[in-house]
């Protein structure tokens, strides 16, 4: 692909901005189309803004040279054009979808009134900078806040609101917090951490509806009939790939936009990366895979095309083979983890052992730390860690390398007990 080939990237999040920047470094000009009015930002750090530790400008991403603000409403594959809501038309040779994901809005009674598609006053999703700033403006000391959802996002939001002085209740339908990422022992530490901050946590607790008065939320109704008073409600019920544009354009979509190892969709002129993309059956929804996909695609688009193809990969460029993703959450304040200070956790690979696996587990109740790794056939296959995580970097590197561990296990024990390996 030559430098005058027109690459258009839809989506100015982490993946889209990273791709535009890498293409620029490689001599390929790209037009980035971003829907939000804000300067592109690191969505991973929104909870830090809500907690008041960072100003919005601190989490801003470098602004690409060619950034167009607007909402794409249609892809014309025949003409290779995208149309924006203001009727602007942008032509492309290669189009990249980096449209991210949308928050899941649960089917709660009272959430939407007939003919109304806006959330009631006081009810917030927590996905965008506007969501974050709206919550920041609304929260006050002793505000009654109910967070619905006990995954990574719900835990982050509950902690941030508690740090702002709100009276926080977290309602989780599952049996424990962050059940997709953590094992039961690690979940208990996260629960204790939140409770030390004053968060009231209800697990195995399903929300049935919200009650509003004059368009503003006043309470949350639980399935067991219990009612929680609420000035604020945060919906942290997960995300869904934003694939509507792709679907309307006739591209192959399942859970997300289906891509191959060259991150190509069912249209050879359209690629997809980040939260909206589904590769080898997997939708990651994490920052690390999105950034890796952006880097791989930049290399693929920057080199000369394969023989006989105007859209093929760069000669010799490696395709995308999937990401071994590590989930990490760090929310830092003063004090120890056990007393409601820093919450630092990481999970990677398979941390639920199979028959015949070896498990190494270290727990320090005083320091509020927990470390567990699973070894299979002399290889580190996964782990979960909570507390002071000096070890996480070295352990993750050992896992990513997939090299056999020494039979005596001494290096692994050293990694687990060494606080200086991050």
C-alpha positions, 0 to 999 in steps of 0.5 A, spaced: 500 500 500 502 506 498 502 513 502 497 516 497 492 510 498 486 513 502 485 509 509 479 511 513 478 509 520 472 510 524 472 510 531 477 515 535 478 510 541 484 507 543 485 502 537 483 507 532 488 513 535 493 507 535 492 505 528 492 512 525 499 514 529 502 508 527 500 509 520 503 516 520 509 513 523 510 508 517 508 514 512 501 512 510 496 518 511 489 516 514 483 520 516 480 518 523 473 519 524 471 520 531 464 521 534 465 524 540 466 532 541 472 530 546 479 530 545 480 522 544 482 519 551 484 513 554 477 510 556 481 505 561 482 511 566 475 514 566 474 511 573 480 515 575 477 521 573 470 520 576 474 518 583 477 525 582 484 523 581 485 525 574 483 531 570 480 529 563 486 532 560 490 527 563 487 521 560 487 525 553 491 521 547 495 524 542 490 527 537 492 525 530 493 530 524 487 528 520 481 528 525 474 529 523 469 529 528 462 526 526 457 520 526 458 515 520 451 513 519 452 509 512 457 505 509 457 505 501 461 499 499 460 499 492 462 506 491 467 505 497 464 511 501 462 513 508 456 518 509 456 522 516 450 525 519 451 532 517 451 529 509 459 529 509 461 524 504 468 521 505 471 516 500 476 510 502 480 505 499 481 501 505 476 502 511 477 500 518 472 499 523 474 501 530 467 503 533 468 500 540 462 497 544 456 500 547 454 499 554 449 493 555 442 497 558 438 491 562 431 491 561 429 494 567 422 496 569 421 504 569 428 505 565 425 507 559 418 510 559 413 509 552 416 513 546 422 515 550 429 513 549 433 517 554 435 514 561 431 518 566 435 523 570 440 520 575 441 514 571 447 513 568 451 508 563 459 509 565 462 508 558 464 515 555 467 521 557 460 524 557 458 519 562 463 520 567 463 528 567 455 527 568 456 522 574 462 527 576 457 533 576 451 529 580 455 526 585 455 529 592 458 527 599 452 522 602 449 522 595 445 515 595 448 511 589 446 504 586 451 501 582 448 495 578 453 490 576 459 487 579 464 486 574 470 490 572 467 496 571 462 496 576 467 495 582 471 501 579 465 505 579 463 503 586 470 505 588 470 511 585 464 514 587 465 511 595 472 515 594 467 521 592 463 520 599 457 517 596 453 512 600 454 506 595 450 500 594 453 495 589 448 490 586 451 483 583 446 478 580 452 473 580 454 469 586 461 473 587 464 480 584 468 479 578 466 472 577 469 472 570 476 474 572 477 472 579 477 465 583 472 465 589 478 467 594 480 473 590 473 475 589 473 475 597 479 480 597 475 485 593 469 484 597 473 486 603 476 492 600 470 495 597 466 494 604 472 497 608 471 503 603 463 503 606 460 500 600 454 495 601 455 489 596 449 485 595 451 478 591 446 474 588 441 480 587 437 481 581 435 488 580 427 488 577 426 496 576 427 503 577 422 508 580 422 515 578 418 521 580 417 527 575 423 523 570 428 523 576 430 516 579 428 515 586 429 508 588 431 501 585 427 495 586 430 488 587 427 482 585 426 480 592 421 486 593 426 490 597 427 497 595 434 501 595 433 509 595 437 512 590 439 519 587 444 516 582 444 509 579 450 507 575 449 501 569 455 497 569 452 491 566 457 489 561 458 492 553 456 489 547 460 490 540 458 496 536 457 492 530 451 496 527 454 499 521 457 493 519 451 489 519 447 495 516 453 494 510 452 487 509 458 485 513 459 478 516 457 479 524 456 474 529 458 476 536 462 482 533 465 484 526 468 477 523 475 478 521 481 473 519 488 473 521 489 480 516 483 483 520 479 483 514 472 483 514 468 479 509 469 485 504 476 485 502 476 493 503 474 493 510 478 491 516 476 491 523 480 492 530 478 493 537 472 491 541 468 491 535 472 485 532 471 478 533 477 474 531 477 466 531 471 466 535 473 471 540 471 478 542 476 481 547 473 487 549 480 489 553 485 494 551 491 490 550 488 486 544 485 492 541 492 496 541 496 489 538 491 489 533 492 496 531 499 495 531 499 489 526 494 492 522 498 498 521 504 493 518 499 490 514 497 496 511 504 500 510 507 495 506 507 493 498 501 489 497 501 482 495 502 480 488 495 481 484 492 484 490 491 491 491 488 490 498 493 484 500 497 484 506 504 487 506 510 482 503 512 478 509 508 482 514 505 477 520 498 477 521 494 477 527 494 470 531 490 472 537 492 476 544 494 472 550 490 478 554 491 480 562 486 483 565 489 488 570 485 493 575 489 498 579 486 504 583 491 507 588 490 511 594 494 511 601 494 506 606 494 498 605 489 494 601 487 491 607 485 498 610 481 500 604 488 503 600 490 501 594 487 495 590 491 492 585 489 486 581 491 482 575 488 475 572 491 472 566 490 465 562 486 459 566 486 460 573 481 454 574 485 448 575 484 442 571 485 435 574 492 433 574 494 441 574 499 443 580 497 450 583 501 454 587 497 459 592 500 464 597 495 468 602 497 474 606 491 476 610 495 482 614 497 485 607 491 483 604 495 479 598 493 473 594 497 470 589 495 463 585 498 460 579 496 454 575 502 450 572 500 444 567 505 440 564 511 444 567 508 450 563 505 456 567 497 457 564 494 462 568 494 466 575 490 471 579 493 476 584 490 481 588 494 486 593 501 489 592 503 486 585 510 487 584 510 480 581 505 481 576 510 483 570 515 477 571 509 472 571 505 475 565 512 474 561 513 467 564 506 466 562 506 469 555 513 466 553 510 459 554 516 456 556 517 450 560 518 451 568 524 448 571 522 442 575 524 444 582 519 450 582 524 455 585 524 460 580 516 460 580 516 461 587 521 467 587 517 470 582 511 469 587 514 472 593 518 477 589 515 484 590 520 488 585 518 484 578 513 489 575 
